[in-house]
Amino acid sequence: MINITHFLKVIGLLCVFFCSTISAQTVVNGFFPAKNDFTFASSYSYKSYDNFFRGDVQTIANPANMGEISSDIVSIYAEYGVMDWLSATMTLPYISTKNSTGALDPVSQTDEVSGIQDLSLFLKGKVISKSFSNSSKIELGGIAGASVPVGGYEEAGILSIGNGALAIDGGAVIQLTSPSNLFVELQALYSYRNNADFEVPNAALFSAKLGYYTRWFYAHVKIGVQNSLDGLDIGTPEFAAAGGAAALPETEVDYTNFNFDLYVPVYKQNFGISAGYNANMTGRNYDRTSGYSVGLVYKTN
């Protein structure tokens, strides 16, 4: 088995940040970097959608005659191995969202919104690591972190780039790696969300990942799920009474999405390029978006 763990330990996400306007994604993975290992990545992502889920019913058009709504996202990602068993992760995206018809957002009164979204900081600690006689390995880690709005963006409205909530997350990740470098990762988080102006629902986040790596490439497929624990449904009398589009941060946001990510080292296994594809398959008060990403990755040895 070729061991390339040093440069793959944090590439599982590949800095693919398809950030929803009203929900969060998990930002850590099941690999644990060694002490003092450092990874920095930057990426560009594009996503778009021309229909969404009003409640749990998929519509054939976006609200307010906005046509296709698209987003350009530039993100940075960094992870540092504080100890062999403990790492720190940081992410920060800049998002620009617009619609194709020029119709004005009913809250922000503009057809384009852009700005820095939320700064996310996470700690990941290894709790259990066990190797078996056939060279397979299982590792269990604990995750704790927070996402803080830093861009001063408008929190409500159809084109808003975030819900403006402080999110405090905690959970666990487990990964089983086979002797042939095939691995399975499962992750579960609880996300507590607080906004002084809106009752943003708390949520449970889950993901399941199947991946494979060699010395020449890394690839994985992932299914991600968010389940909000309460909230309003778009189009109901309660939603209208709460303010309609001005109350979007208070909606119940559920989704199931699909991700495919690929990483290829290009120079001495310190520099590499990443690419990804993402699509939302089902949802509740959520967009039916799909998109792609490309990125550059630097990793110390």
VOKE-391248 format. One record per residue (C-alpha): x, y, z; residue in three letters. Coordinates in steps of 0.25 Angstrom, whole numbers, plus 5000, padded with zeros to 4 digits. Layout:
// residues N
XYZALA
...
***
This chain:
// residues 301
500050005000MET
500550144996ILE
500450235008ASN
500150375004ILE
499450415016THR
500250545019HIS
499750615007PHE
498350555007LEU
497950575021LYS
497250705018VAL
496950695004ILE
495650615006GLY
494850745005LEU
495750804994LEU
495250944998CYS
493950924991VAL
493051024998PHE
491651014991PHE
491051105001CYS
489551115002SER
488951255004THR
488251195016ILE
488951075021SER
490351015025ALA
491250905020GLN
492150815028THR
493550875027VAL
494450765033VAL
494850615028ASN
495250485034GLY
496750505032PHE
497650545043PHE
498950635040PRO
500250615047ALA
500750715056LYS
501150845049ASN
500650795036ASP
499950915029PHE
499050925017THR
498551045010PHE
497551044998ALA
496751144990SER
495651114981SER
494651174971TYR
493251114971SER
492051144962TYR
490651094965LYS
489251124959SER
487751094960TYR
486451124953ASP
485551054962ASN
485451024977PHE
484650954987PHE
483451034993ARG
483250955005GLY
483550815000ASP
482950834986VAL
483850864975GLN
483450984967THR
483751004952ILE
484251154954ALA
484951234964ASN
484151344972PRO
483851484969ALA
484151464954ASN
485651454956MET
485951344946GLY
487251274948GLU
487951314961ILE
489451284960SER
490651304970SER
492151324968ASP
492851274981ILE
494351304984VAL
494851224997SER
496051205005ILE
496251085014TYR
497451055024ALA
497650935033GLU
498850925043TYR
499250805051GLY
499350855065VAL
499750725071MET
499750585064ASP
498350565070TRP
497850705069LEU
497650805057SER
497050935054ALA
496250975042THR
495851115036MET
494951145024THR
494451285019LEU
493651305006PRO
493351424998TYR
492051414990ILE
491351484979SER
489951454975THR
489051504964LYS
487851474956ASN
487651464941SER
486451554939THR
486851684947GLY
485651674956ALA
485951734969LEU
486051654982ASP
484751694990PRO
485651725003VAL
486951774998SER
486351844986GLN
487551804977THR
487751694967ASP
489151664971GLU
489751634985VAL
491251614989SER
492151605001GLY
492951525011ILE
492051425017GLN
492351345030ASP
493751315036LEU
493751165041SER
494751115051LEU
494750975056PHE
495550875064LEU
495650725061LYS
496250635072GLY
496550485070LYS
495850405080VAL
496150255076ILE
497150205065SER
497250055063LYS
497949975053SER
497649835049PHE
498449715045SER
498049725030ASN
498649875030SER
497249935031SER
497050045041LYS
495850115048ILE
495850255054GLU
494850335062LEU
494950475064GLY
494150585071GLY
493850725065ILE
493550855071ALA
493450995064GLY
492751115061ALA
492351205049SER
492251355051VAL
491651455041PRO
492751555038VAL
492251625025GLY
491151705030GLY
490251655019TYR
488751665018GLU
488151545025GLU
486751535019ALA
486251535005GLY
486351434993ILE
487751474989LEU
488351485003SER
489751415004ILE
489451365018GLY
488551355030ASN
489351445039GLY
489351335050ALA
490451305060LEU
490551155058ALA
491251065069ILE
491450925064ASP
491850795071GLY
491950645067GLY
492750535062ALA
493450475050VAL
493850325048ILE
494650275036GLN
495050135032LEU
496150115022THR
496449985015SER
497849925011PRO
497549964997SER
497350115001ASN
495850114999LEU
495150185011PHE
493850205016VAL
493450335025GLU
492250365033LEU
492050495040GLN
490950555049ALA
490750695055LEU
489750775063TYR
489750915059SER
489251025069TYR
488851155062ARG
488651285069ASN
488251415062ASN
487751535070ALA
486751575059ASP
486251445054PHE
485851305060GLU
486851225051VAL
486551075053PRO
487550985059ASN
487950865050ALA
488550735050ALA
489650705039LEU
490050575033PHE
490950525022SER
491450395017ALA
492650385008LYS
493350274999LEU
494750304994GLY
495950254988TYR
497450304987TYR
498750264981THR
500050344980ARG
499450414967TRP
498050454971PHE
497050454981TYR
495450444979ALA
494250434987HIS
492750434986VAL
491950494997LYS
490450505001ILE
490150615010GLY
488850635018VAL
488350755026GLN
487050735035ASN
486550865042SER
485850835055LEU
484750945053ASP
484351065045GLY
483351125035LEU
482951065021ASP
483051165009ILE
481651195004GLY
480851165017THR
480051275024PRO
481051265035GLU
482151305026PHE
481351425020ALA
481051465034ALA
482451465038ALA
482851555027GLY
482951465014GLY
484351485008ALA
484851565020ALA
484651445029ALA
485451345020LEU
486451325031PRO
485351265039GLU
484951155029THR
485151005031GLU
486350975022VAL
486550825019ASP
487350765007TYR
488050645002THR
489250674992ASN
490250604984PHE
491750634983ASN
492850584974PHE
494250634977ASP
495650604971LEU
497050644975TYR
498350624967VAL
499750664972PRO
500550744961VAL
501850774968TYR
502650694978LYS
501350664985GLN
501350804991ASN
500450874981PHE
499250814974GLY
497950844967ILE
496550814971SER
495150804964ALA
493750774968GLY
492350754964TYR
491150784974ASN
489650764972ALA
488450774982ASN
487550654980MET
486450684989THR
486050794999GLY
485050875007ARG
485051025006ASN
486351004998TYR
486851034984ASP
487050924973ARG
488450974971THR
489650904963SER
491050954960GLY
492550924960TYR
493850974966SER
495350974963VAL
496451004973GLY
497951014976LEU
498450944988VAL
499850954996TYR
500250855006LYS
501550845014THR
502250715016ASN
***
